[in-house]
Amino acid sequence: MKKKETTRKIITSESVNIGHPDKTCDYIADSFLDEALRQDKNSQMAVECAIKNDKLFIYGEATTTAKIDYDAIAKKALKEIGYQNEFTIVKELSEQSVEINRAVNSTEISANDQGIVYGYATNETDTFMPLPITLAHELMKKYDAYRRSGEEFFADAKSQVSVLYEDDKPIRVTDLLISVSHAENLKSGEIYAKIMQNVIKPTIKKYEKYFDDNTKYIINPSGKFTIWGSFGDSGCVGRKIIVDTYGGVGRVGGGCFSSKNATKVDRSGAYYARYVAKNIVANGLADRCEVEACFAIGVAKPLSISIDCFGTNKVPEEQIEKFVSKNFDFSLSNIIKELDLLKPIYKNTACYGHFGRGEFPWEKVKNLREE
């Protein structure tokens, strides 16, 4: 019998810190959503924002009884991120379309729009997430904690991690890239030493088996990075979908998460698809799994659900489908109830990914019934 050839590929994923202008906007938009849900759990929210220089544009739709001070919330969020300057705020807001509202609030709560969503899970890390995006997020979390401990580094930063896979298993990290904003007085050698010692080394210690003498470490390859955030780039909500999901591994439906309440299936449906995929893998039914669900506006349940285990399933896929049908209910009303999505939990999702973080309800693992 002919020996099977080894397949090799490199997968690269990135993460961005909260001072990146796109993530800043996600954080502000989800701060609006949390405040609305705090006062009115049935709030229908899709209030977004865009940022450039010292101007913040707030726009979208909100149907809620909550009294929301958008200016105050935005200014507080910007201070939390690390901006010291004042911002001019421009708003353009209206209520949700009555036609959409009527479709959502029919006899049973229904999808706010059509949408295709995906959830993915793999057993290559203890969070059931791909290794490249896991490492990229952990680098940014470590960096954010480090930069807040002093005044030499700022909130805008990016990481990028490349991992070599053989036969779909991670073997080694080939390249690790990180770019961080910093004070004018810091020299490149100082930046390299400080970031290597205080960010990279503590982060990769847990993953040392994937690093070797050939791993390349690249820190601030562009040179100076003193102009950061909205003064170096523009930003708006929803432009980091791959960062928010699986780092380019698995598919995404195209709809962003931040700013949207639970009737928007781009968000809630994607959360539930991840929940199901993770439970399939965590319960040992497959090494990898992707769940797809297709929703229609004004319809309570998905039009279709598809499960793909990429040939890694330990039992027939038909059996997995039966497990899913017995243990999971994709109707929007159940998604919202089972994952408890009417609580103000969304601000904390805005940075470092929406998945692989145990504090969120769609990451819990339950024992599947097999009868």
C-alpha positions in Angstrom: 0.0 0.0 0.0 1.3 3.4 -0.9 2.2 5.5 2.1 0.0 8.6 2.5 1.9 11.8 1.9 2.2 14.3 4.7 0.3 17.6 4.0 1.9 20.8 5.2 0.5 24.3 5.4 1.1 27.5 7.3 -1.9 29.2 8.9 -1.6 32.8 10.1 -3.9 34.7 12.3 -3.9 38.2 13.8 -5.4 40.1 16.7 -5.7 43.8 17.4 -5.7 45.6 20.7 -8.5 47.9 22.0 -6.8 51.1 20.8 -6.9 50.0 17.2 -9.7 52.3 15.8 -11.9 49.5 14.6 -11.8 47.8 18.0 -12.4 51.1 19.7 -15.6 51.5 17.7 -16.7 47.9 18.6 -16.1 48.6 22.3 -18.1 51.8 22.2 -21.0 50.3 20.3 -21.2 47.3 22.7 -21.1 49.8 25.6 -24.2 51.4 24.1 -25.8 47.9 23.9 -25.0 47.0 27.4 -26.5 50.2 28.8 -29.7 49.7 26.8 -30.0 46.1 28.1 -29.3 47.2 31.6 -32.5 49.3 31.5 -34.6 47.4 29.0 -33.8 43.8 28.2 -36.0 43.9 25.1 -34.0 46.7 23.5 -33.6 46.4 19.8 -30.2 48.0 19.1 -27.9 48.5 16.1 -26.1 51.7 17.0 -22.7 51.8 15.5 -19.9 54.4 15.3 -16.9 55.5 13.2 -13.8 57.4 14.4 -11.2 59.6 12.8 -8.8 62.0 14.5 -10.8 63.7 17.3 -14.2 63.1 15.8 -16.6 60.3 16.7 -19.7 59.6 14.5 -22.5 57.7 16.2 -25.3 56.4 14.0 -27.9 53.6 13.6 -31.2 52.4 15.0 -32.5 51.9 18.5 -35.9 50.9 19.7 -35.8 50.9 23.5 -37.3 52.4 26.6 -33.8 53.0 28.0 -32.5 56.5 28.4 -29.0 56.4 26.9 -26.5 59.2 27.2 -24.5 58.3 24.1 -22.0 61.1 24.5 -21.2 60.3 28.1 -20.8 56.5 27.4 -18.6 57.2 24.4 -16.4 59.6 26.2 -16.0 57.3 29.2 -15.1 54.4 26.9 -12.5 56.5 25.1 -10.9 57.5 28.4 -10.9 53.8 29.5 -9.0 52.9 26.3 -6.4 55.6 26.9 -7.3 58.7 24.9 -6.5 61.9 26.7 -7.9 64.4 24.2 -11.5 65.6 23.9 -13.7 64.4 21.0 -16.3 66.1 18.9 -19.3 63.7 18.7 -21.8 63.7 15.8 -25.0 61.6 16.1 -27.5 60.3 13.5 -30.0 58.0 15.2 -33.5 56.7 14.6 -35.8 53.9 15.7 -35.8 50.5 14.2 -37.8 50.1 11.0 -41.4 49.3 12.0 -41.4 46.6 9.3 -38.4 44.9 10.8 -39.8 45.3 14.3 -43.1 43.6 13.2 -41.2 40.7 11.7 -39.1 40.1 14.8 -42.0 40.4 17.3 -44.5 38.0 15.7 -46.2 35.2 17.6 -42.7 33.7 18.3 -39.5 35.8 18.4 -38.0 35.6 15.0 -34.8 36.6 13.2 -34.1 40.3 12.7 -32.6 39.6 9.3 -31.6 36.8 7.0 -28.1 35.4 7.7 -25.7 32.5 7.3 -23.7 31.8 10.5 -20.9 29.4 11.3 -19.4 28.0 14.5 -16.1 26.2 14.7 -14.2 24.1 17.2 -11.0 22.1 17.3 -9.3 20.1 20.1 -5.8 21.5 19.3 -6.0 23.9 22.3 -7.7 23.7 25.7 -10.1 26.4 24.6 -11.1 24.4 21.6 -9.8 27.2 19.3 -7.2 27.2 16.6 -3.7 27.8 17.9 -2.8 30.8 15.7 -5.7 33.0 16.8 -5.3 31.8 20.4 -1.7 32.9 20.6 -2.4 36.2 18.8 -5.2 37.1 21.3 -3.1 36.1 24.3 -0.3 38.3 23.1 -2.6 41.3 22.9 -4.1 40.6 26.3 -0.7 40.4 27.8 0.4 43.6 26.0 -2.7 45.5 27.2 -1.9 44.6 30.8 1.7 45.6 30.4 1.1 48.9 28.7 -1.4 49.9 31.4 1.4 49.4 34.0 3.3 52.4 32.8 3.3 55.4 30.3 5.7 54.2 27.6 3.3 52.2 25.5 -0.2 53.0 24.2 -3.4 51.2 23.4 -3.0 50.6 19.7 -1.3 47.3 18.8 -1.4 44.3 16.6 -0.1 40.8 16.7 0.2 38.1 14.1 1.2 34.4 14.5 2.1 31.9 11.8 1.9 28.2 12.6 3.1 25.3 10.5 0.6 22.4 10.3 1.3 18.8 9.3 -1.8 16.7 8.5 -3.9 19.4 10.1 -2.0 19.3 13.4 0.0 22.3 14.6 3.7 21.5 14.7 5.6 24.8 15.3 5.3 28.5 15.3 7.3 29.8 12.3 6.8 33.6 12.8 5.6 35.9 15.6 4.9 39.5 14.8 3.9 42.3 17.1 3.5 46.0 16.5 2.9 48.4 19.4 2.4 52.1 19.8 4.9 53.8 22.0 6.3 57.0 23.5 8.5 59.2 21.3 11.6 58.8 23.5 11.7 55.0 23.2 14.4 53.6 20.8 13.8 50.5 18.7 16.2 48.4 20.7 14.4 49.3 23.9 11.0 48.5 22.5 12.3 45.1 21.3 13.8 44.2 24.7 10.8 45.4 26.7 8.1 43.7 24.5 10.1 40.5 24.3 10.7 40.3 28.1 7.3 41.5 29.3 4.9 40.4 26.6 6.2 37.7 24.3 8.1 35.4 26.7 5.4 35.3 29.4 2.8 34.5 26.8 4.6 31.8 24.9 5.8 29.9 28.0 2.6 27.9 28.0 3.1 27.0 24.4 6.9 26.4 24.4 6.7 23.0 22.6 5.7 24.9 19.5 8.7 27.3 19.5 12.2 26.5 18.5 15.5 28.2 17.5 14.1 28.8 14.0 11.0 30.8 15.1 11.3 34.4 14.0 10.3 37.2 16.3 9.4 40.5 14.6 8.7 43.6 16.7 7.7 46.9 15.2 9.0 46.3 11.7 7.7 49.7 10.5 10.0 51.5 12.9 8.4 54.3 14.9 4.7 53.9 15.9 4.0 57.0 17.9 0.9 58.2 16.0 -1.7 55.8 17.2 -5.4 55.1 17.2 -7.8 57.4 15.4 -5.0 59.8 14.7 -3.1 57.3 12.6 -6.1 55.5 11.0 -9.8 55.6 10.8 -12.1 53.0 12.3 -15.7 51.7 12.3 -17.7 48.9 13.8 -17.5 45.4 12.4 -14.3 45.5 10.3 -12.4 42.8 12.2 -14.7 39.8 11.6 -11.8 37.3 11.2 -10.1 38.6 14.4 -13.5 38.2 16.2 -14.0 34.6 15.1 -11.4 31.9 14.2 -8.5 33.8 12.7 -9.2 32.6 9.1 -9.7 29.0 10.1 -13.3 27.9 9.3 -15.8 30.1 7.6 -17.7 33.2 8.7 -21.1 34.3 7.4 -20.0 37.9 6.8 -22.1 39.7 9.4 -20.3 41.4 12.3 -21.2 41.0 16.0 -20.7 44.3 17.9 -23.6 46.7 18.3 -26.2 44.0 17.7 -28.7 42.7 20.2 -29.7 39.0 20.4 -32.5 39.1 17.7 -29.7 39.8 15.2 -28.7 36.3 14.2 -25.4 37.4 12.8 -24.5 37.5 16.5 -26.7 35.2 18.4 -26.8 32.5 15.7 -23.0 32.5 15.4 -22.7 32.2 19.2 -25.0 29.2 19.2 -23.2 27.6 16.3 -20.0 27.9 18.2 -21.7 26.4 21.3 -22.8 23.4 19.4 -19.5 22.9 17.5 -17.6 23.2 20.8 -19.8 20.7 22.5 -19.4 18.2 19.7 -15.6 18.4 20.0 -15.4 18.7 23.8 -17.6 15.6 24.2 -15.1 13.6 22.0 -17.4 13.1 19.0 -14.9 14.7 16.6 -11.5 16.4 16.6 -12.8 19.4 14.5 -16.3 20.6 13.7 -18.0 23.3 11.8 -21.7 24.1 12.2 -23.6 26.2 9.7 -27.1 27.6 10.2 -29.1 29.6 7.7 -31.8 32.1 9.0 -34.6 34.1 7.3 -36.0 37.4 8.5 -39.3 36.9 10.4 -38.8 33.1 10.7 -38.2 31.6 14.2 -36.0 28.6 13.2 -33.2 28.2 10.8 -34.0 27.1 7.3 -31.1 24.7 7.4 -28.4 23.3 9.7 -25.3 21.6 8.5 -22.5 19.8 10.4 -19.0 19.1 9.0 -16.4 17.2 11.0 -13.8 17.1 8.2 -13.4 13.4 8.5 -12.3 13.6 12.1 -15.5 12.3 13.6 -15.3 9.3 16.0 -18.8 8.2 15.3 -20.9 8.4 12.1 -22.0 12.0 11.3 -25.6 10.8 11.2 -25.2 9.9 14.8 -23.7 13.3 15.6 -26.7 14.9 13.9 -29.0 12.9 16.1 -27.1 14.0 19.2 -27.5 17.6 18.1 -31.2 17.3 17.5 -31.7 15.9 20.9 -29.6 18.3 22.8 -29.8 21.6 21.0 -32.6 23.8 19.8 -31.7 26.4 17.1 -35.0 28.4 17.4 -34.1 32.0 18.2 -36.2 32.1 21.3 -34.3 29.1 22.7 -30.9 30.5 21.7 -31.7 33.7 23.6 -33.0 31.8 26.6 -30.3 29.0 26.8 -27.4 31.4 26.3 -29.0 34.1 28.5 -28.4 36.8 25.8 -30.5 39.6 27.3 -27.9 40.5 29.9 -25.4 43.4 29.5 -22.4 41.2 28.7 -21.3 42.5 25.4 -18.7 45.2 26.1 -16.3 42.5 27.2 -16.6 40.6 24.0 -15.4 43.6 21.8 -11.7 42.8 22.1 -9.7 39.6 22.1 -12.2 37.5 20.2 -15.8 36.4 21.0 -14.8 32.7 21.3 -12.5 30.6 23.4 -13.2 32.6 26.5 -14.8 30.7 29.4 -16.6 33.7 30.9 -19.2 33.7 28.1 -22.3 31.3 28.1 -21.8 30.0 24.6 -18.5 28.5 25.8 -20.0 26.2 28.4 -19.8 22.4 27.8 -22.7 20.1 28.7 -23.0 16.4 28.6 -24.9 15.3 25.5 -27.7 12.9 25.9 -27.2 9.8 23.8 -30.5 8.0 24.2 
